[in-house]
């Protein structure tokens, strides 16, 4: 969902990952591996706590992150998020 300020130059991005499920063909390769959910914006980043993937069930991560970006112009959406 996108929210803007009155000048329409500030954007709030929300990332919520409730759970992750491996595709069946990836189960043998990735099951049991410890991973994190990570986001990057320019030089900034954040990640969830570490968790192990399952071959048969979704893994509840319940990871939530918020990023607020301001731009110089209201139509400038050039940052890769």
N, CA, C and O atoms as a GROMACS GRO file, in nm:
protein
  324
    1UNK      N    1   0.085  -0.116   0.000
    1UNK     CA    2   0.000   0.000   0.000
    1UNK      C    3   0.090   0.123   0.000
    1UNK      O    4   0.197   0.121   0.061
    2UNK      N    5   0.048   0.229  -0.067
    2UNK     CA    6   0.130   0.349  -0.083
    2UNK      C    7   0.063   0.467  -0.015
    2UNK      O    8  -0.055   0.495  -0.038
    3UNK      N    9   0.140   0.537   0.070
    3UNK     CA   10   0.093   0.657   0.136
    3UNK      C   11   0.189   0.769   0.102
    3UNK      O   12   0.310   0.746   0.096
    4UNK      N   13   0.139   0.890   0.079
    4UNK     CA   14   0.227   1.002   0.047
    4UNK      C   15   0.200   1.118   0.140
    4UNK      O   16   0.095   1.125   0.204
    5UNK      N   17   0.297   1.209   0.148
    5UNK     CA   18   0.280   1.330   0.227
    5UNK      C   19   0.204   1.434   0.142
    5UNK      O   20   0.180   1.408   0.024
    6UNK      N   21   0.167   1.548   0.198
    6UNK     CA   22   0.092   1.649   0.121
    6UNK      C   23   0.167   1.698  -0.004
    6UNK      O   24   0.104   1.737  -0.102
    7UNK      N   25   0.300   1.695   0.000
    7UNK     CA   26   0.378   1.735  -0.116
    7UNK      C   27   0.403   1.619  -0.212
    7UNK      O   28   0.462   1.637  -0.319
    8UNK      N   29   0.357   1.502  -0.173
    8UNK     CA   30   0.371   1.379  -0.253
    8UNK      C   31   0.516   1.349  -0.288
    8UNK      O   32   0.548   1.314  -0.402
    9UNK      N   33   0.604   1.362  -0.189
    9UNK     CA   34   0.746   1.334  -0.210
    9UNK      C   35   0.801   1.229  -0.112
    9UNK      O   36   0.918   1.193  -0.121
   10UNK      N   37   0.719   1.182  -0.022
   10UNK     CA   38   0.763   1.084   0.075
   10UNK      C   39   0.676   0.960   0.064
   10UNK      O   40   0.553   0.968   0.059
   11UNK      N   41   0.742   0.843   0.060
   11UNK     CA   42   0.671   0.718   0.040
   11UNK      C   43   0.705   0.620   0.152
   11UNK      O   44   0.820   0.610   0.194
   12UNK      N   45   0.604   0.549   0.199
   12UNK     CA   46   0.621   0.447   0.301
   12UNK      C   47   0.606   0.312   0.233
   12UNK      O   48   0.501   0.282   0.176
   13UNK      N   49   0.710   0.231   0.240
   13UNK     CA   50   0.706   0.096   0.186
   13UNK      C   51   0.698  -0.002   0.302
   13UNK      O   52   0.770   0.014   0.401
   14UNK      N   53   0.613  -0.101   0.291
   14UNK     CA   54   0.597  -0.202   0.395
   14UNK      C   55   0.624  -0.338   0.334
   14UNK      O   56   0.566  -0.375   0.232
   15UNK      N   57   0.712  -0.412   0.399
   15UNK     CA   58   0.741  -0.549   0.358
   15UNK      C   59   0.697  -0.640   0.472
   15UNK      O   60   0.746  -0.627   0.585
   16UNK      N   61   0.605  -0.733   0.443
   16UNK     CA   62   0.562  -0.830   0.543
   16UNK      C   63   0.569  -0.968   0.481
   16UNK      O   64   0.503  -0.995   0.381
   17UNK      N   65   0.648  -1.054   0.540
   17UNK     CA   66   0.659  -1.192   0.494
   17UNK      C   67   0.604  -1.280   0.606
   17UNK      O   68   0.669  -1.298   0.710
   18UNK      N   69   0.486  -1.334   0.584
   18UNK     CA   70   0.423  -1.417   0.688
   18UNK      C   71   0.487  -1.555   0.694
   18UNK      O   72   0.521  -1.605   0.801
   19UNK      N   73   0.503  -1.618   0.576
   19UNK     CA   74   0.568  -1.749   0.574
   19UNK      C   75   0.630  -1.772   0.437
   19UNK      O   76   0.596  -1.708   0.338
   20UNK      N   77   0.723  -1.867   0.434
   20UNK     CA   78   0.790  -1.906   0.310
   20UNK      C   79   0.771  -2.054   0.289
   20UNK      O   80   0.779  -2.134   0.382
   21UNK      N   81   0.744  -2.091   0.164
   21UNK     CA   82   0.727  -2.232   0.129
   21UNK      C   83   0.813  -2.261   0.007
   21UNK      O   84   0.806  -2.189  -0.093
   22UNK      N   85   0.893  -2.365   0.016
   22UNK     CA   86   0.977  -2.405  -0.097
   22UNK      C   87   0.893  -2.472  -0.206
   22UNK      O   88   0.797  -2.544  -0.177
   23UNK      N   89   0.930  -2.448  -0.329
   23UNK     CA   90   0.871  -2.523  -0.440
   23UNK      C   91   0.914  -2.669  -0.423
   23UNK      O   92   1.026  -2.694  -0.380
   24UNK      N   93   0.828  -2.766  -0.456
   24UNK     CA   94   0.864  -2.907  -0.436
   24UNK      C   95   0.999  -2.945  -0.497
   24UNK      O   96   1.073  -3.023  -0.438
   25UNK      N   97   1.030  -2.892  -0.615
   25UNK     CA   98   1.155  -2.930  -0.680
   25UNK      C   99   1.278  -2.871  -0.610
   25UNK      O  100   1.390  -2.913  -0.640
   26UNK      N  101   1.261  -2.777  -0.521
   26UNK     CA  102   1.373  -2.717  -0.449
   26UNK      C  103   1.395  -2.780  -0.312
   26UNK      O  104   1.497  -2.755  -0.248
   27UNK      N  105   1.299  -2.862  -0.266
   27UNK     CA  106   1.304  -2.918  -0.133
   27UNK      C  107   1.432  -2.993  -0.102
   27UNK      O  108   1.492  -2.972   0.004
   28UNK      N  109   1.473  -3.080  -0.190
   28UNK     CA  110   1.592  -3.162  -0.166
   28UNK      C  111   1.718  -3.076  -0.156
   28UNK      O  112   1.808  -3.105  -0.076
   29UNK      N  113   1.724  -2.970  -0.235
   29UNK     CA  114   1.843  -2.885  -0.238
   29UNK      C  115   1.850  -2.788  -0.121
   29UNK      O  116   1.957  -2.767  -0.064
   30UNK      N  117   1.735  -2.728  -0.083
   30UNK     CA  118   1.737  -2.619   0.014
   30UNK      C  119   1.679  -2.651   0.152
   30UNK      O  120   1.698  -2.572   0.244
   31UNK      N  121   1.610  -2.763   0.169
   31UNK     CA  122   1.550  -2.796   0.300
   31UNK      C  123   1.658  -2.806   0.407
   31UNK      O  124   1.765  -2.863   0.385
   32UNK      N  125   1.629  -2.748   0.522
   32UNK     CA  126   1.722  -2.752   0.633
   32UNK      C  127   1.824  -2.640   0.633
   32UNK      O  128   1.896  -2.621   0.732
   33UNK      N  129   1.832  -2.566   0.525
   33UNK     CA  130   1.928  -2.455   0.519
   33UNK      C  131   1.879  -2.339   0.604
   33UNK      O  132   1.760  -2.309   0.607
   34UNK      N  133   1.973  -2.276   0.673
   34UNK     CA  134   1.941  -2.155   0.750
   34UNK      C  135   1.946  -2.035   0.657
   34UNK      O  136   2.043  -2.017   0.584
   35UNK      N  137   1.841  -1.954   0.661
   35UNK     CA  138   1.830  -1.837   0.573
   35UNK      C  139   1.773  -1.720   0.652
   35UNK      O  140   1.729  -1.736   0.766
   36UNK      N  141   1.773  -1.601   0.590
   36UNK     CA  142   1.708  -1.482   0.644
   36UNK      C  143   1.634  -1.413   0.531
   36UNK      O  144   1.666  -1.433   0.414
   37UNK      N  145   1.535  -1.333   0.565
   37UNK     CA  146   1.470  -1.243   0.470
   37UNK      C  147   1.546  -1.111   0.479
   37UNK      O  148   1.563  -1.058   0.589
   38UNK      N  149   1.592  -1.057   0.366
   38UNK     CA  150   1.672  -0.935   0.368
   38UNK      C  151   1.623  -0.839   0.260
   38UNK      O  152   1.586  -0.882   0.150
   39UNK      N  153   1.622  -0.709   0.292
   39UNK     CA  154   1.591  -0.605   0.193
   39UNK      C  155   1.708  -0.509   0.183
   39UNK      O  156   1.786  -0.493   0.277
   40UNK      N  157   1.718  -0.446   0.067
   40UNK     CA  158   1.822  -0.346   0.041
   40UNK      C  159   1.759  -0.222  -0.023
   40UNK      O  160   1.672  -0.235  -0.110
   41UNK      N  161   1.803  -0.104   0.018
   41UNK     CA  162   1.772   0.022  -0.049
   41UNK      C  163   1.901   0.103  -0.045
   41UNK      O  164   1.947   0.142   0.062
   42UNK      N  165   1.958   0.127  -0.161
   42UNK     CA  166   2.089   0.192  -0.169
   42UNK      C  167   2.188   0.116  -0.080
   42UNK      O  168   2.208  -0.003  -0.100
   43UNK      N  169   2.249   0.183   0.017
   43UNK     CA  170   2.346   0.118   0.105
   43UNK      C  171   2.284   0.066   0.235
   43UNK      O  172   2.354   0.006   0.317
   44UNK      N  173   2.157   0.088   0.254
   44UNK     CA  174   2.090   0.043   0.377
   44UNK      C  175   2.030  -0.096   0.355
   44UNK      O  176   1.991  -0.132   0.244
   45UNK      N  177   2.023  -0.174   0.464
   45UNK     CA  178   1.959  -0.305   0.456
   45UNK      C  179   1.919  -0.350   0.595
   45UNK      O  180   1.967  -0.295   0.695
   46UNK      N  181   1.832  -0.449   0.601
   46UNK     CA  182   1.788  -0.507   0.727
   46UNK      C  183   1.751  -0.652   0.698
   46UNK      O  184   1.723  -0.688   0.584
   47UNK      N  185   1.751  -0.735   0.803
   47UNK     CA  186   1.711  -0.873   0.780
   47UNK      C  187   1.637  -0.929   0.900
   47UNK      O  188   1.644  -0.877   1.012
   48UNK      N  189   1.566  -1.037   0.873
   48UNK     CA  190   1.493  -1.109   0.977
   48UNK      C  191   1.590  -1.191   1.060
   48UNK      O  192   1.710  -1.195   1.033
   49UNK      N  193   1.536  -1.255   1.159
   49UNK     CA  194   1.615  -1.354   1.231
   49UNK      C  195   1.635  -1.476   1.142
   49UNK      O  196   1.563  -1.495   1.044
   50UNK      N  197   1.730  -1.556   1.177
   50UNK     CA  198   1.763  -1.675   1.098
   50UNK      C  199   1.658  -1.784   1.122
   50UNK      O  200   1.610  -1.800   1.235
   51UNK      N  201   1.624  -1.857   1.017
   51UNK     CA  202   1.532  -1.970   1.028
   51UNK      C  203   1.570  -2.074   0.925
   51UNK      O  204   1.637  -2.044   0.827
   52UNK      N  205   1.526  -2.198   0.947
   52UNK     CA  206   1.557  -2.309   0.857
   52UNK      C  207   1.438  -2.336   0.765
   52UNK      O  208   1.323  -2.334   0.809
   53UNK      N  209   1.467  -2.360   0.638
   53UNK     CA  210   1.364  -2.393   0.540
   53UNK      C  211   1.319  -2.538   0.557
   53UNK      O  212   1.396  -2.624   0.601
   54UNK      N  213   1.194  -2.563   0.522
   54UNK     CA  214   1.139  -2.698   0.530
   54UNK      C  215   1.103  -2.747   0.390
   54UNK      O  216   1.059  -2.669   0.306
   55UNK      N  217   1.123  -2.875   0.366
   55UNK     CA  218   1.090  -2.933   0.235
   55UNK      C  219   0.940  -2.955   0.219
   55UNK      O  220   0.890  -2.959   0.107
   56UNK      N  221   0.869  -2.969   0.330
   56UNK     CA  222   0.728  -3.009   0.321
   56UNK      C  223   0.628  -2.906   0.373
   56UNK      O  224   0.511  -2.911   0.336
   57UNK      N  225   0.672  -2.812   0.456
   57UNK     CA  226   0.578  -2.716   0.515
   57UNK      C  227   0.631  -2.574   0.501
   57UNK      O  228   0.751  -2.552   0.491
   58UNK      N  229   0.539  -2.478   0.501
   58UNK     CA  230   0.579  -2.339   0.504
   58UNK      C  231   0.641  -2.305   0.638
   58UNK      O  232   0.602  -2.362   0.740
   59UNK      N  233   0.734  -2.213   0.639
   59UNK     CA  234   0.799  -2.170   0.762
   59UNK      C  235   0.746  -2.032   0.796
   59UNK      O  236   0.755  -1.939   0.715
   60UNK      N  237   0.691  -2.017   0.916
   60UNK     CA  238   0.637  -1.887   0.959
   60UNK      C  239   0.751  -1.793   0.995
   60UNK      O  240   0.823  -1.817   1.092
   61UNK      N  241   0.766  -1.687   0.917
   61UNK     CA  242   0.871  -1.589   0.944
   61UNK      C  243   0.816  -1.468   1.018
   61UNK      O  244   0.881  -1.414   1.107
   62UNK      N  245   0.696  -1.425   0.980
   62UNK     CA  246   0.632  -1.307   1.038
   62UNK      C  247   0.728  -1.189   1.048
   62UNK      O  248   0.734  -1.120   1.149
   63UNK      N  249   0.803  -1.168   0.940
   63UNK     CA  250   0.900  -1.058   0.934
   63UNK      C  251   0.832  -0.936   0.874
   63UNK      O  252   0.767  -0.944   0.770
   64UNK      N  253   0.849  -0.822   0.940
   64UNK     CA  254   0.790  -0.698   0.893
   64UNK      C  255   0.896  -0.588   0.897
   64UNK      O  256   0.968  -0.574   0.995
   65UNK      N  257   0.904  -0.511   0.790
   65UNK     CA  258   0.998  -0.400   0.782
   65UNK      C  259   0.930  -0.280   0.718
   65UNK      O  260   0.842  -0.296   0.633
   66UNK      N  261   0.972  -0.162   0.757
   66UNK     CA  262   0.919  -0.037   0.703
   66UNK      C  263   1.034   0.046   0.650
   66UNK      O  264   1.140   0.055   0.713
   67UNK      N  265   1.015   0.107   0.535
   67UNK     CA  266   1.115   0.196   0.478
   67UNK      C  267   1.043   0.322   0.434
   67UNK      O  268   0.940   0.315   0.366
   68UNK      N  269   1.096   0.438   0.471
   68UNK     CA  270   1.039   0.566   0.430
   68UNK      C  271   1.141   0.635   0.341
   68UNK      O  272   1.255   0.658   0.382
   69UNK      N  273   1.101   0.670   0.220
   69UNK     CA  274   1.189   0.736   0.125
   69UNK      C  275   1.129   0.868   0.083
   69UNK      O  276   1.010   0.877   0.052
   70UNK      N  277   1.211   0.972   0.082
   70UNK     CA  278   1.169   1.103   0.030
   70UNK      C  279   1.246   1.131  -0.098
   70UNK      O  280   1.361   1.092  -0.114
   71UNK      N  281   1.180   1.199  -0.190
   71UNK     CA  282   1.240   1.230  -0.319
   71UNK      C  283   1.240   1.380  -0.342
   71UNK      O  284   1.173   1.454  -0.271
   72UNK      N  285   1.317   1.424  -0.442
   72UNK     CA  286   1.323   1.566  -0.474
   72UNK      C  287   1.203   1.614  -0.554
   72UNK      O  288   1.168   1.732  -0.549
   73UNK      N  289   1.140   1.524  -0.628
   73UNK     CA  290   1.024   1.560  -0.710
   73UNK      C  291   0.915   1.456  -0.690
   73UNK      O  292   0.945   1.339  -0.664
   74UNK      N  293   0.789   1.497  -0.701
   74UNK     CA  294   0.680   1.406  -0.673
   74UNK      C  295   0.672   1.287  -0.768
   74UNK      O  296   0.615   1.184  -0.732
   75UNK      N  297   0.727   1.298  -0.888
   75UNK     CA  298   0.722   1.188  -0.982
   75UNK      C  299   0.853   1.110  -0.991
   75UNK      O  300   0.870   1.027  -1.080
   76UNK      N  301   0.947   1.137  -0.898
   76UNK     CA  302   1.077   1.068  -0.898
   76UNK      C  303   1.064   0.936  -0.824
   76UNK      O  304   1.059   0.935  -0.701
   77UNK      N  305   1.058   0.826  -0.896
   77UNK     CA  306   1.050   0.693  -0.836
   77UNK      C  307   1.169   0.608  -0.885
   77UNK      O  308   1.156   0.488  -0.910
   78UNK      N  309   1.286   0.674  -0.898
   78UNK     CA  310   1.401   0.610  -0.960
   78UNK      C  311   1.478   0.516  -0.868
   78UNK      O  312   1.560   0.438  -0.917
   79UNK      N  313   1.456   0.520  -0.738
   79UNK     CA  314   1.528   0.431  -0.648
   79UNK      C  315   1.477   0.288  -0.663
   79UNK      O  316   1.357   0.264  -0.679
   80UNK      N  317   1.570   0.196  -0.658
   80UNK     CA  318   1.535   0.055  -0.664
   80UNK      C  319   1.507   0.007  -0.523
   80UNK      O  320   1.595   0.008  -0.437
   81UNK      N  321   1.384  -0.035  -0.499
   81UNK     CA  322   1.342  -0.081  -0.366
   81UNK      C  323   1.304  -0.227  -0.373
   81UNK      O  324   1.265  -0.286  -0.272
   0.00000   0.00000   0.00000
